[in-house]
Amino acid sequence: MIKAVFFDIDGTLLTSKGTLSPLTIQGIKDLRKNGIKCFIASGRGPMSIDSLVGELDLDGYVLFNGQLVFSHDKGIYQNPFPTDTVKDLAIYGDLEDKQMIFGGRKTFYGSESMKIGQKKWINALTHVVSKSTMFKIADKGANLYPSADLFIDLPIFDQPIYQVVMKSPLEEQATLEKEFPTCTITRSNPFSVDIIPKGGSKLKGIEKMVEYFGIELSETMAFGDNFNDVEMLRGVGLGIAMGNSPEQVKVLADEVAGSNDEDGIYYMLAKQHLIGQKIK
């Protein structure tokens, strides 16, 4: 019996235009009416959540790919980087001239072009322009909004930093993994990597959340669409890949829903008899 459902945001809850569809909103309302708890499980930080999914009535949040977990009224788990790791990442970014943001609980620090990438309109834009165009946009943003200081000079060493997002194409993945063996490096798009403490994942955060609410992991369901969702989809009771997911993600899920532009969440919830289906 499913008692909790976890939702990724980008490419899952949000359509390719960066919006919530009416049926997705209705599906979550129906879940909660049926006594099923609803949570976010995202690589994003707290700063952008309200503008993206603030209209949803949710029970809690698993953010920064599982490094920060809280309900609507209580902190449950946090797993920031060791300070030495933050310094290593900052030095690497300075030496390699990388565009990076360091995610704290209340703000991002780093490249302005990466900060604007957290906005809803940029999320929508990634679905309608080419990879090369997105890199040109990011480069233009770097020139218009340069970081005021070197990363090593930012005020990021005396406070918790939960995740670093770095502009990095797919071909750099192996190099970064070798450079930072004490980190987990994953990605939710072709343009950048999410760097978190070693062993961290959305699944780890979900485990902390359900433990707090007294729910078994086997009683959970999760929706996701990309590589940073794989461990979550394989570890929960029922893992659902969106129809817009890469094939490598789909084959590892228990079920494949329709895409984020086809109300895939709503119709999968109905298929699993968690809500009543509305006929189009």
Accessible surface in RSA format (square Angstrom, percent):
REM  Atomic radii and reference values for relative SASA: ProtOr
REM  Chains: A
REM  Algorithm: Lee & Richards
REM  Probe-radius: 1.40
REM  Slices: 20
REM RES _ NUM      All-atoms   Total-Side   Main-Chain    Non-polar    All polar
REM                ABS   REL    ABS   REL    ABS   REL    ABS   REL    ABS   REL
RES MET A   1   188.29  97.5 128.63  85.1  59.66 142.0 114.08  97.0  74.21  98.3
RES ILE A   2    25.74  14.6  22.00  16.4   3.74   9.0  22.00  15.8   3.74  10.1
RES LYS A   3    82.39  40.2  79.82  49.0   2.57   6.1  37.18  33.5  45.21  48.2
RES ALA A   4     0.00   0.0   0.00   0.0   0.00   0.0   0.00   0.0   0.00   0.0
RES VAL A   5     0.00   0.0   0.00   0.0   0.00   0.0   0.00   0.0   0.00   0.0
RES PHE A   6     0.00   0.0   0.00   0.0   0.00   0.0   0.00   0.0   0.00   0.0
RES PHE A   7     0.00   0.0   0.00   0.0   0.00   0.0   0.00   0.0   0.00   0.0
RES ASP A   8     9.07   6.4   9.07   9.0   0.00   0.0   0.04   0.1   9.04   9.0
RES ILE A   9     0.00   0.0   0.00   0.0   0.00   0.0   0.00   0.0   0.00   0.0
RES ASP A  10    38.51  27.0  34.30  34.1   4.22  10.0  22.26  52.4  16.26  16.2
RES GLY A  11     2.63   3.2   0.00   N/A   2.63   3.2   2.10   5.8   0.53   1.2
RES THR A  12     2.30   1.6   0.00   0.0   2.30   5.5   0.00   0.0   2.30   3.5
RES LEU A  13     1.84   1.0   0.00   0.0   1.84   4.6   0.00   0.0   1.84   4.9
RES LEU A  14     0.20   0.1   0.20   0.1   0.00   0.0   0.20   0.1   0.00   0.0
RES THR A  15    17.70  12.6  17.53  17.8   0.17   0.4  16.83  22.6   0.86   1.3
RES SER A  16    28.12  23.8  26.93  35.9   1.19   2.7  11.58  24.7  16.54  23.2
RES LYS A  17   164.42  80.2 151.96  93.2  12.46  29.7  96.18  86.6  68.23  72.7
RES GLY A  18     0.00   0.0   0.00   N/A   0.00   0.0   0.00   0.0   0.00   0.0
RES THR A  19    66.15  47.0  64.52  65.4   1.63   3.9  54.06  72.6  12.09  18.3
RES LEU A  20    20.95  11.7   1.76   1.3  19.19  48.2   1.76   1.2  19.19  51.6
RES SER A  21    17.42  14.7  14.39  19.2   3.03   7.0  17.25  36.7   0.17   0.2
RES PRO A  22   111.56  81.3 103.62  94.5   7.95  28.9 107.08  88.4   4.48  27.9
RES LEU A  23    21.27  11.8  21.02  15.0   0.25   0.6  21.03  14.8   0.24   0.7
RES THR A  24     6.86   4.9   6.86   7.0   0.00   0.0   0.00   0.0   6.86  10.4
RES ILE A  25    30.86  17.6  30.76  22.9   0.11   0.3  30.76  22.1   0.11   0.3
RES GLN A  26    63.95  35.8  63.41  46.3   0.54   1.3  17.44  37.1  46.51  35.3
RES GLY A  27     0.00   0.0   0.00   N/A   0.00   0.0   0.00   0.0   0.00   0.0
RES ILE A  28     1.50   0.9   1.50   1.1   0.00   0.0   1.50   1.1   0.00   0.0
RES LYS A  29   104.03  50.8  99.15  60.8   4.88  11.6  51.95  46.8  52.08  55.5
RES ASP A  30    26.19  18.3  25.34  25.2   0.85   2.0   8.81  20.7  17.38  17.3
RES LEU A  31     0.00   0.0   0.00   0.0   0.00   0.0   0.00   0.0   0.00   0.0
RES ARG A  32    75.62  31.7  57.90  29.5  17.72  42.2  11.78  16.1  63.84  38.7
RES LYS A  33   162.56  79.3 123.11  75.5  39.45  93.9  87.93  79.1  74.63  79.5
RES ASN A  34    89.17  61.5  57.05  55.1  32.12  77.3  20.44  49.2  68.73  66.4
RES GLY A  35    63.53  78.3   0.00   N/A  63.53  78.3  37.77 103.7  25.76  57.7
RES ILE A  36    13.63   7.8  12.10   9.0   1.53   3.7  12.51   9.0   1.12   3.1
RES LYS A  37    68.58  33.5  67.67  41.5   0.90   2.2  31.16  28.0  37.42  39.9
RES CYS A  38     0.00   0.0   0.00   0.0   0.00   0.0   0.00   0.0   0.00   0.0
RES PHE A  39     0.33   0.2   0.33   0.2   0.00   0.0   0.33   0.2   0.00   0.0
RES ILE A  40     0.00   0.0   0.00   0.0   0.00   0.0   0.00   0.0   0.00   0.0
RES ALA A  41     0.00   0.0   0.00   0.0   0.00   0.0   0.00   0.0   0.00   0.0
RES SER A  42     1.24   1.0   1.24   1.7   0.00   0.0   0.00   0.0   1.24   1.7
RES GLY A  43    13.89  17.1   0.00   N/A  13.89  17.1   7.83  21.5   6.06  13.6
RES ARG A  44    19.54   8.2  17.39   8.9   2.16   5.1  11.96  16.4   7.58   4.6
RES GLY A  45     0.19   0.2   0.00   N/A   0.19   0.2   0.03   0.1   0.17   0.4
RES PRO A  46    32.37  23.6  19.01  17.3  13.35  48.5  19.51  16.1  12.86  79.9
RES MET A  47    63.93  33.1  28.17  18.6  35.76  85.1  37.26  31.7  26.67  35.3
RES SER A  48    11.93  10.1   8.46  11.3   3.47   8.0  11.91  25.4   0.02   0.0
RES ILE A  49    11.87   6.8  11.87   8.8   0.00   0.0  11.87   8.6   0.00   0.0
RES ASP A  50   113.42  79.4 103.05 102.6  10.37  24.5  35.14  82.7  78.28  78.1
RES SER A  51    78.07  66.0  54.29  72.5  23.78  54.8  54.39 115.8  23.68  33.2
RES LEU A  52     3.52   2.0   0.55   0.4   2.98   7.5   0.86   0.6   2.66   7.2
RES VAL A  53     0.44   0.3   0.28   0.3   0.16   0.4   0.28   0.2   0.16   0.4
RES GLY A  54    38.62  47.6   0.00   N/A  38.62  47.6  12.03  33.0  26.59  59.5
RES GLU A  55   122.23  70.2  85.27  64.5  36.96  88.0  40.87  79.1  81.36  66.4
RES LEU A  56    13.22   7.4   1.37   1.0  11.85  29.8   3.12   2.2  10.10  27.2
RES ASP A  57    87.09  61.0  78.69  78.3   8.40  19.9  31.75  74.7  55.33  55.2
RES LEU A  58    12.47   6.9   0.00   0.0  12.47  31.3   0.00   0.0  12.47  33.5
RES ASP A  59    10.46   7.3  10.30  10.2   0.16   0.4   1.00   2.3   9.46   9.4
RES GLY A  60     0.00   0.0   0.00   N/A   0.00   0.0   0.00   0.0   0.00   0.0
RES TYR A  61    38.39  17.9  38.39  21.8   0.00   0.0  12.80   9.6  25.59  31.5
RES VAL A  62     0.00   0.0   0.00   0.0   0.00   0.0   0.00   0.0   0.00   0.0
RES LEU A  63     0.07   0.0   0.07   0.0   0.00   0.0   0.07   0.0   0.00   0.0
RES PHE A  64     0.31   0.2   0.31   0.2   0.00   0.0   0.31   0.2   0.00   0.0
RES ASN A  65     2.15   1.5   2.15   2.1   0.00   0.0   1.80   4.3   0.35   0.3
RES GLY A  66     0.28   0.3   0.00   N/A   0.28   0.3   0.00   0.0   0.28   0.6
RES GLN A  67     1.08   0.6   1.08   0.8   0.00   0.0   0.00   0.0   1.08   0.8
RES LEU A  68     1.78   1.0   1.78   1.3   0.00   0.0   1.78   1.2   0.00   0.0
RES VAL A  69     0.92   0.6   0.00   0.0   0.92   2.2   0.00   0.0   0.92   2.5
RES PHE A  70    33.47  16.7  33.47  20.7   0.00   0.0  33.47  20.3   0.00   0.0
RES SER A  71     5.03   4.3   1.92   2.6   3.11   7.2   1.82   3.9   3.21   4.5
RES HIS A  72   136.88  74.8 101.58  70.6  35.30  90.3  66.64  68.7  70.24  81.7
RES ASP A  73   108.19  75.8  68.91  68.6  39.29  92.9  36.86  86.8  71.33  71.1
RES LYS A  74   108.49  52.9  99.14  60.8   9.35  22.3  55.41  49.9  53.08  56.5
RES GLY A  75    53.09  65.5   0.00   N/A  53.09  65.5  24.62  67.6  28.47  63.8
RES ILE A  76    40.75  23.2   6.97   5.2  33.78  81.4  12.89   9.3  27.86  75.6
RES TYR A  77    49.10  22.9  37.38  21.3  11.71  30.5  36.48  27.4  12.62  15.6
RES GLN A  78   103.24  57.7  85.72  62.6  17.52  41.7  22.11  47.1  81.13  61.5
RES ASN A  79    40.53  27.9  39.54  38.2   0.99   2.4   1.31   3.2  39.22  37.9
RES PRO A  80    47.09  34.3  37.74  34.4   9.36  34.0  37.74  31.2   9.36  58.1
RES PHE A  81    12.70   6.4   0.38   0.2  12.32  32.1   0.38   0.2  12.32  35.3
RES PRO A  82    83.87  61.1  71.65  65.3  12.22  44.4  83.78  69.2   0.10   0.6
RES THR A  83    62.95  44.8  55.11  55.9   7.84  18.7  26.66  35.8  36.29  54.9
RES ASP A  84   102.87  72.1 100.31  99.8   2.56   6.1  30.62  72.1  72.25  72.1
RES THR A  85    14.45  10.3  13.66  13.9   0.78   1.9   3.32   4.5  11.12  16.8
RES VAL A  86     3.62   2.4   3.62   3.3   0.00   0.0   3.62   3.1   0.00   0.0
RES LYS A  87    85.59  41.8  85.59  52.5   0.00   0.0  34.18  30.8  51.41  54.8
RES ASP A  88    79.53  55.7  74.30  74.0   5.23  12.4  14.69  34.6  64.84  64.7
RES LEU A  89     0.00   0.0   0.00   0.0   0.00   0.0   0.00   0.0   0.00   0.0
RES ALA A  90     0.00   0.0   0.00   0.0   0.00   0.0   0.00   0.0   0.00   0.0
RES ILE A  91    78.54  44.7  77.70  57.9   0.84   2.0  78.54  56.6   0.00   0.0
RES TYR A  92    28.49  13.3  25.89  14.7   2.61   6.8  17.63  13.2  10.86  13.4
RES GLY A  93     0.66   0.8   0.00   N/A   0.66   0.8   0.00   0.0   0.66   1.5
RES ASP A  94    39.04  27.3  15.95  15.9  23.08  54.6  15.61  36.7  23.43  23.4
RES LEU A  95   141.74  78.9 110.24  78.9  31.49  79.2 113.15  79.5  28.59  76.9
RES GLU A  96    96.32  55.3  75.90  57.4  20.42  48.6   6.75  13.1  89.57  73.1
RES ASP A  97   131.45  92.1 110.82 110.3  20.62  48.8  31.35  73.8 100.10  99.8
RES LYS A  98    36.12  17.6  27.35  16.8   8.78  20.9  16.49  14.8  19.64  20.9
RES GLN A  99    26.82  15.0  24.00  17.5   2.82   6.7  14.01  29.8  12.82   9.7
RES MET A 100     0.00   0.0   0.00   0.0   0.00   0.0   0.00   0.0   0.00   0.0
RES ILE A 101     0.61   0.3   0.43   0.3   0.18   0.4   0.43   0.3   0.18   0.5
RES PHE A 102     0.00   0.0   0.00   0.0   0.00   0.0   0.00   0.0   0.00   0.0
RES GLY A 103     1.09   1.3   0.00   N/A   1.09   1.3   0.76   2.1   0.32   0.7
RES GLY A 104     0.49   0.6   0.00   N/A   0.49   0.6   0.49   1.3   0.00   0.0
RES ARG A 105   100.76  42.3  93.56  47.7   7.21  17.2  34.94  47.8  65.82  39.9
RES LYS A 106   180.58  88.1 156.66  96.1  23.93  57.0 102.82  92.5  77.77  82.8
RES THR A 107    54.15  38.5  51.91  52.6   2.24   5.3  28.05  37.7  26.10  39.5
RES PHE A 108    25.06  12.5  18.71  11.6   6.35  16.5  18.71  11.3   6.35  18.2
RES TYR A 109    40.06  18.7  39.02  22.2   1.04   2.7  23.19  17.4  16.87  20.8
RES GLY A 110     4.85   6.0   0.00   N/A   4.85   6.0   0.00   0.0   4.85  10.9
RES SER A 111     9.50   8.0   9.27  12.4   0.23   0.5   5.17  11.0   4.33   6.1
RES GLU A 112    59.17  34.0  58.84  44.5   0.33   0.8  12.26  23.7  46.91  38.3
RES SER A 113     7.46   6.3   0.08   0.1   7.39  17.0   0.08   0.2   7.39  10.3
RES MET A 114    19.66  10.2  16.53  10.9   3.13   7.4   6.73   5.7  12.93  17.1
RES LYS A 115    59.02  28.8  54.18  33.2   4.84  11.5  25.05  22.6  33.97  36.2
RES ILE A 116    38.35  21.8  38.29  28.5   0.06   0.1  38.35  27.6   0.00   0.0
RES GLY A 117    26.84  33.1   0.00   N/A  26.84  33.1  14.59  40.0  12.25  27.4
RES GLN A 118    31.77  17.8  30.30  22.1   1.47   3.5   7.10  15.1  24.66  18.7
RES LYS A 119   107.56  52.5 102.14  62.7   5.42  12.9  55.26  49.7  52.30  55.7
RES LYS A 120    74.68  36.4  70.33  43.2   4.35  10.3  37.44  33.7  37.24  39.7
RES TRP A 121   135.73  54.5 126.31  61.1   9.42  22.1 121.87  65.0  13.86  22.5
RES ILE A 122    11.62   6.6  11.62   8.7   0.00   0.0  11.62   8.4   0.00   0.0
RES ASN A 123    13.34   9.2   8.96   8.7   4.38  10.5   5.43  13.1   7.91   7.6
RES ALA A 124    20.07  18.5  18.85  29.1   1.22   2.8  19.13  26.9   0.94   2.5
RES LEU A 125    46.29  25.8  44.08  31.5   2.21   5.5  46.18  32.4   0.11   0.3
RES THR A 126    36.99  26.3  23.37  23.7  13.63  32.5  15.83  21.3  21.16  32.0
RES HIS A 127    85.35  46.6  49.74  34.6  35.61  91.1  34.35  35.4  50.99  59.3
RES VAL A 128   112.01  73.7  76.01  68.8  36.00  86.7  84.37  73.3  27.65  75.0
RES VAL A 129    44.14  29.0  24.66  22.3  19.48  46.9  32.33  28.1  11.81  32.0
RES SER A 130    60.56  51.2  45.35  60.5  15.21  35.0  52.01 110.8   8.55  12.0
RES LYS A 131    81.01  39.5  73.23  44.9   7.78  18.5  53.62  48.3  27.40  29.2
RES SER A 132    67.31  56.9  59.14  78.9   8.17  18.8  45.27  96.4  22.04  30.9
RES THR A 133    51.94  36.9  51.94  52.7   0.00   0.0  29.34  39.4  22.60  34.2
RES MET A 134    17.53   9.1  16.13  10.7   1.40   3.3  16.45  14.0   1.08   1.4
RES PHE A 135    36.42  18.2  35.84  22.2   0.58   1.5  36.36  22.0   0.05   0.2
RES LYS A 136   145.13  70.8 138.72  85.1   6.40  15.2  86.43  77.8  58.70  62.5
RES ILE A 137    52.00  29.6  48.39  36.1   3.61   8.7  50.52  36.4   1.48   4.0
RES ALA A 138    20.61  19.0  17.22  26.6   3.39   7.7  20.53  28.9   0.09   0.2
RES ASP A 139    63.37  44.4  61.91  61.6   1.46   3.5  23.41  55.1  39.96  39.9
RES LYS A 140   135.68  66.2 131.77  80.8   3.91   9.3  77.45  69.7  58.23  62.0
RES GLY A 141     5.17   6.4   0.00   N/A   5.17   6.4   4.61  12.7   0.56   1.3
RES ALA A 142    28.07  25.8  21.06  32.5   7.01  16.0  23.35  32.9   4.72  12.5
RES ASN A 143   121.28  83.6  96.34  93.1  24.94  60.0  28.06  67.5  93.21  90.1
RES LEU A 144   110.84  61.7  86.80  62.1  24.03  60.4  89.32  62.7  21.51  57.9
RES TYR A 145   116.86  54.6 112.24  63.9   4.62  12.0  70.89  53.3  45.97  56.7
RES PRO A 146    90.96  66.3  75.75  69.1  15.21  55.3  79.39  65.6  11.56  71.9
RES SER A 147    39.37  33.3  14.04  18.7  25.33  58.3  14.69  31.3  24.67  34.6
RES ALA A 148   101.04  92.9  58.14  89.7  42.90  97.6  68.41  96.3  32.63  86.4
RES ASP A 149    75.40  52.8  60.55  60.3  14.85  35.1  11.44  26.9  63.96  63.8
RES LEU A 150   106.18  59.1 100.12  71.6   6.06  15.2 103.26  72.5   2.92   7.9
RES PHE A 151    12.10   6.1  11.52   7.1   0.58   1.5  11.52   7.0   0.58   1.6
RES ILE A 152    59.97  34.1  50.25  37.4   9.73  23.4  50.25  36.2   9.73  26.4
RES ASP A 153    90.37  63.3  62.33  62.0  28.04  66.3  18.53  43.6  71.84  71.7
RES LEU A 154    21.54  12.0  17.27  12.4   4.27  10.7  17.45  12.3   4.09  11.0
RES PRO A 155    78.23  57.0  66.55  60.7  11.68  42.5  78.17  64.5   0.07   0.4
RES ILE A 156     0.77   0.4   0.00   0.0   0.77   1.9   0.00   0.0   0.77   2.1
RES PHE A 157    50.32  25.2  33.92  21.0  16.41  42.7  35.42  21.5  14.90  42.7
RES ASP A 158   126.82  88.8  88.03  87.6  38.79  91.7  50.77 119.5  76.05  75.8
RES GLN A 159    65.20  36.5  46.25  33.8  18.96  45.1  24.37  51.9  40.83  31.0
RES PRO A 160    65.37  47.6  58.51  53.3   6.85  24.9  64.13  52.9   1.24   7.7
RES ILE A 161     1.05   0.6   0.00   0.0   1.05   2.5   0.00   0.0   1.05   2.8
RES TYR A 162     2.66   1.2   2.66   1.5   0.00   0.0   0.01   0.0   2.65   3.3
RES GLN A 163     5.05   2.8   4.25   3.1   0.80   1.9   0.36   0.8   4.69   3.6
RES VAL A 164     0.00   0.0   0.00   0.0   0.00   0.0   0.00   0.0   0.00   0.0
RES VAL A 165    13.21   8.7  13.21  12.0   0.00   0.0  13.21  11.5   0.00   0.0
RES MET A 166     0.00   0.0   0.00   0.0   0.00   0.0   0.00   0.0   0.00   0.0
RES LYS A 167    35.71  17.4  32.82  20.1   2.88   6.9  23.06  20.8  12.65  13.5
RES SER A 168     0.00   0.0   0.00   0.0   0.00   0.0   0.00   0.0   0.00   0.0
RES PRO A 169    27.01  19.7  27.01  24.6   0.00   0.0  27.01  22.3   0.00   0.0
RES LEU A 170    90.78  50.6  82.77  59.2   8.01  20.1  82.92  58.2   7.86  21.2
RES GLU A 171   135.70  77.9 100.51  76.0  35.20  83.8  67.60 130.7  68.11  55.6
RES GLU A 172    49.50  28.4  48.71  36.9   0.78   1.9  21.81  42.2  27.69  22.6
RES GLN A 173    42.60  23.8  42.50  31.1   0.10   0.2  32.92  70.1   9.67   7.3
RES ALA A 174    73.99  68.0  65.91 101.7   8.08  18.4  67.47  95.0   6.52  17.3
RES THR A 175    80.72  57.4  74.37  75.4   6.34  15.1  48.25  64.8  32.46  49.1
RES LEU A 176     0.29   0.2   0.29   0.2   0.00   0.0   0.29   0.2   0.00   0.0
RES GLU A 177    87.03  50.0  76.78  58.1  10.26  24.4  27.99  54.1  59.05  48.2
RES LYS A 178   179.27  87.5 156.43  96.0  22.83  54.4 108.49  97.7  70.77  75.4
RES GLU A 179    91.25  52.4  70.50  53.3  20.75  49.4   6.39  12.4  84.85  69.3
RES PHE A 180    11.56   5.8  10.31   6.4   1.25   3.3  11.15   6.8   0.41   1.2
RES PRO A 181    89.14  65.0  76.46  69.7  12.68  46.1  80.78  66.7   8.36  52.0
RES THR A 182    87.64  62.3  79.44  80.5   8.21  19.6  71.47  96.0  16.18  24.5
RES CYS A 183     5.60   4.2   0.07   0.1   5.53  13.0   0.00   0.0   5.60   6.0
RES THR A 184    38.05  27.1  34.86  35.3   3.19   7.6  31.65  42.5   6.41   9.7
RES ILE A 185    14.79   8.4   0.18   0.1  14.61  35.2   0.18   0.1  14.61  39.6
RES THR A 186    23.07  16.4  19.06  19.3   4.02   9.6  17.79  23.9   5.29   8.0
RES ARG A 187    11.56   4.9  11.23   5.7   0.33   0.8  10.22  14.0   1.35   0.8
RES SER A 188    43.61  36.8  31.37  41.9  12.24  28.2  13.83  29.5  29.77  41.7
RES ASN A 189    47.66  32.9  43.39  41.9   4.27  10.3  19.01  45.8  28.65  27.7
RES PRO A 190    55.43  40.4  53.68  48.9   1.76   6.4  54.94  45.4   0.50   3.1
RES PHE A 191    28.92  14.5  28.81  17.8   0.11   0.3  28.81  17.5   0.11   0.3
RES SER A 192    13.20  11.2  12.70  17.0   0.50   1.1   5.63  12.0   7.57  10.6
RES VAL A 193     0.00   0.0   0.00   0.0   0.00   0.0   0.00   0.0   0.00   0.0
RES ASP A 194    10.60   7.4  10.60  10.5   0.00   0.0   0.00   0.0  10.60  10.6
RES ILE A 195     0.00   0.0   0.00   0.0   0.00   0.0   0.00   0.0   0.00   0.0
RES ILE A 196     1.52   0.9   1.52   1.1   0.00   0.0   1.52   1.1   0.00   0.0
RES PRO A 197    11.07   8.1  10.20   9.3   0.87   3.2  11.07   9.1   0.00   0.0
RES LYS A 198   136.03  66.4 112.78  69.2  23.25  55.4  69.61  62.7  66.42  70.8
RES GLY A 199    58.95  72.7   0.00   N/A  58.95  72.7  41.22 113.1  17.73  39.7
RES GLY A 200     5.94   7.3   0.00   N/A   5.94   7.3   2.19   6.0   3.75   8.4
RES SER A 201    11.55   9.8   8.76  11.7   2.80   6.4  10.60  22.6   0.95   1.3
RES LYS A 202     1.80   0.9   0.55   0.3   1.25   3.0   0.55   0.5   1.25   1.3
RES LEU A 203    21.44  11.9  21.44  15.3   0.00   0.0  21.44  15.1   0.00   0.0
RES LYS A 204    80.12  39.1  78.44  48.1   1.68   4.0  31.00  27.9  49.12  52.3
RES GLY A 205     0.00   0.0   0.00   N/A   0.00   0.0   0.00   0.0   0.00   0.0
RES ILE A 206     0.00   0.0   0.00   0.0   0.00   0.0   0.00   0.0   0.00   0.0
RES GLU A 207    67.32  38.7  63.74  48.2   3.58   8.5  22.60  43.7  44.73  36.5
RES LYS A 208    63.40  30.9  60.98  37.4   2.41   5.7  13.79  12.4  49.60  52.8
RES MET A 209     0.00   0.0   0.00   0.0   0.00   0.0   0.00   0.0   0.00   0.0
RES VAL A 210     6.82   4.5   6.64   6.0   0.18   0.4   6.82   5.9   0.00   0.0
RES GLU A 211   129.59  74.4 107.85  81.6  21.75  51.8  49.51  95.8  80.08  65.4
RES TYR A 212    93.65  43.7  63.69  36.2  29.96  78.0  48.20  36.2  45.45  56.0
RES PHE A 213    53.95  27.0  27.79  17.2  26.16  68.1  33.10  20.1  20.85  59.7
RES GLY A 214    68.08  84.0   0.00   N/A  68.08  84.0  37.28 102.3  30.80  69.0
RES ILE A 215    17.59  10.0   9.62   7.2   7.97  19.2   9.92   7.1   7.67  20.8
RES GLU A 216   114.99  66.0 113.13  85.6   1.86   4.4  32.51  62.9  82.48  67.3
RES LEU A 217    49.16  27.4  44.14  31.6   5.02  12.6  44.18  31.0   4.98  13.4
RES SER A 218    85.47  72.2  64.26  85.8  21.21  48.9  50.02 106.5  35.45  49.7
RES GLU A 219    32.51  18.7  32.51  24.6   0.00   0.0   7.72  14.9  24.78  20.2
RES THR A 220     0.00   0.0   0.00   0.0   0.00   0.0   0.00   0.0   0.00   0.0
RES MET A 221     0.00   0.0   0.00   0.0   0.00   0.0   0.00   0.0   0.00   0.0
RES ALA A 222     0.00   0.0   0.00   0.0   0.00   0.0   0.00   0.0   0.00   0.0
RES PHE A 223     0.00   0.0   0.00   0.0   0.00   0.0   0.00   0.0   0.00   0.0
RES GLY A 224     0.00   0.0   0.00   N/A   0.00   0.0   0.00   0.0   0.00   0.0
RES ASP A 225    13.74   9.6  13.52  13.5   0.22   0.5   0.00   0.0  13.74  13.7
RES ASN A 226    21.38  14.7  21.38  20.7   0.00   0.0   0.61   1.5  20.77  20.1
RES PHE A 227    79.72  39.9  68.99  42.7  10.73  27.9  68.99  41.8  10.73  30.7
RES ASN A 228    14.94  10.3   3.11   3.0  11.83  28.5   4.29  10.3  10.65  10.3
RES ASP A 229     0.30   0.2   0.30   0.3   0.00   0.0   0.00   0.0   0.30   0.3
RES VAL A 230    27.67  18.2  27.28  24.7   0.39   0.9  27.67  24.0   0.00   0.0
RES GLU A 231    94.06  54.0  87.86  66.5   6.19  14.7  35.40  68.5  58.65  47.9
RES MET A 232     0.40   0.2   0.00   0.0   0.40   0.9   0.00   0.0   0.40   0.5
RES LEU A 233     1.69   0.9   1.12   0.8   0.57   1.4   1.12   0.8   0.57   1.5
RES ARG A 234   161.23  67.7 126.35  64.4  34.88  83.0  27.12  37.1 134.10  81.3
RES GLY A 235    26.24  32.4   0.00   N/A  26.24  32.4  13.87  38.1  12.37  27.7
RES VAL A 236     9.74   6.4   0.00   0.0   9.74  23.5   0.31   0.3   9.43  25.6
RES GLY A 237    36.96  45.6   0.00   N/A  36.96  45.6  11.08  30.4  25.88  58.0
RES LEU A 238    34.52  19.2  34.52  24.7   0.00   0.0  34.52  24.2   0.00   0.0
RES GLY A 239     0.00   0.0   0.00   N/A   0.00   0.0   0.00   0.0   0.00   0.0
RES ILE A 240     0.00   0.0   0.00   0.0   0.00   0.0   0.00   0.0   0.00   0.0
RES ALA A 241     0.00   0.0   0.00   0.0   0.00   0.0   0.00   0.0   0.00   0.0
RES MET A 242     0.56   0.3   0.56   0.4   0.00   0.0   0.56   0.5   0.00   0.0
RES GLY A 243    22.87  28.2   0.00   N/A  22.87  28.2   9.55  26.2  13.32  29.8
RES ASN A 244    58.57  40.4  27.10  26.2  31.47  75.8  31.26  75.2  27.32  26.4
RES SER A 245     6.93   5.9   0.00   0.0   6.93  16.0   0.03   0.1   6.89   9.7
RES PRO A 246    41.01  29.9  28.85  26.3  12.16  44.2  40.71  33.6   0.29   1.8
RES GLU A 247   111.06  63.8 107.73  81.5   3.34   7.9  62.32 120.5  48.74  39.8
RES GLN A 248   111.49  62.3 106.03  77.5   5.46  13.0  52.47 111.7  59.02  44.8
RES VAL A 249     0.32   0.2   0.17   0.1   0.16   0.4   0.17   0.1   0.16   0.4
RES LYS A 250    43.31  21.1  38.83  23.8   4.48  10.7  11.34  10.2  31.97  34.1
RES VAL A 251   114.11  75.1  79.67  72.1  34.44  83.0  88.60  77.0  25.51  69.2
RES LEU A 252    71.90  40.0  57.35  41.0  14.55  36.6  61.06  42.9  10.84  29.2
RES ALA A 253    18.70  17.2   0.00   0.0  18.70  42.5   0.33   0.5  18.37  48.7
RES ASP A 254    86.77  60.8  53.96  53.7  32.81  77.6  15.74  37.0  71.03  70.8
RES GLU A 255    50.26  28.9  44.79  33.9   5.47  13.0   8.67  16.8  41.60  34.0
RES VAL A 256    68.57  45.1  45.10  40.8  23.46  56.5  45.10  39.2  23.46  63.6
RES ALA A 257     7.30   6.7   0.08   0.1   7.21  16.4   3.82   5.4   3.47   9.2
RES GLY A 258    31.98  39.4   0.00   N/A  31.98  39.4  21.71  59.6  10.27  23.0
RES SER A 259    18.04  15.2  17.98  24.0   0.06   0.1  14.68  31.3   3.36   4.7
RES ASN A 260    11.93   8.2   4.25   4.1   7.68  18.5   1.78   4.3  10.15   9.8
RES ASP A 261    82.93  58.1  50.95  50.7  31.98  75.6  29.29  68.9  53.64  53.5
RES GLU A 262   101.89  58.5  93.24  70.5   8.65  20.6  34.25  66.3  67.63  55.2
RES ASP A 263    24.00  16.8  20.94  20.8   3.06   7.2   2.69   6.3  21.31  21.3
RES GLY A 264     2.25   2.8   0.00   N/A   2.25   2.8   1.16   3.2   1.09   2.5
RES ILE A 265     2.08   1.2   1.43   1.1   0.64   1.6   1.43   1.0   0.64   1.8
RES TYR A 266     3.50   1.6   3.50   2.0   0.00   0.0   0.00   0.0   3.50   4.3
RES TYR A 267    51.59  24.1  47.00  26.7   4.60  12.0  47.34  35.6   4.25   5.2
RES MET A 268     9.00   4.7   6.28   4.2   2.71   6.5   7.88   6.7   1.12   1.5
RES LEU A 269     0.00   0.0   0.00   0.0   0.00   0.0   0.00   0.0   0.00   0.0
RES ALA A 270     8.57   7.9   0.54   0.8   8.04  18.3   0.62   0.9   7.95  21.1
RES LYS A 271   118.90  58.0 100.28  61.5  18.62  44.3  77.33  69.6  41.57  44.3
RES GLN A 272    47.31  26.5  31.85  23.3  15.45  36.8   3.89   8.3  43.41  32.9
RES HIS A 273   166.33  90.9 136.96  95.2  29.38  75.1  94.91  97.8  71.42  83.1
RES LEU A 274    22.61  12.6  16.85  12.1   5.77  14.5  20.18  14.2   2.43   6.5
RES ILE A 275    11.73   6.7   0.00   0.0  11.73  28.3   5.11   3.7   6.62  18.0
RES GLY A 276    59.66  73.6   0.00   N/A  59.66  73.6  41.71 114.5  17.95  40.2
RES GLN A 277    98.93  55.3  67.34  49.2  31.59  75.2  15.17  32.3  83.76  63.5
RES LYS A 278   125.87  61.4 119.07  73.1   6.80  16.2  73.21  65.9  52.67  56.1
RES ILE A 279   138.38  78.7 117.86  87.8  20.52  49.5 118.66  85.5  19.71  53.5
RES LYS A 280   170.20  83.0 104.99  64.4  65.21 155.3 105.56  95.0  64.64  68.9
END  Absolute sums over single chains surface
CHAIN  1 A    12531.7       9887.5       2644.2       6864.0       5667.7
END  Absolute sums over all chains
TOTAL         12531.7       9887.5       2644.2       6864.0       5667.7
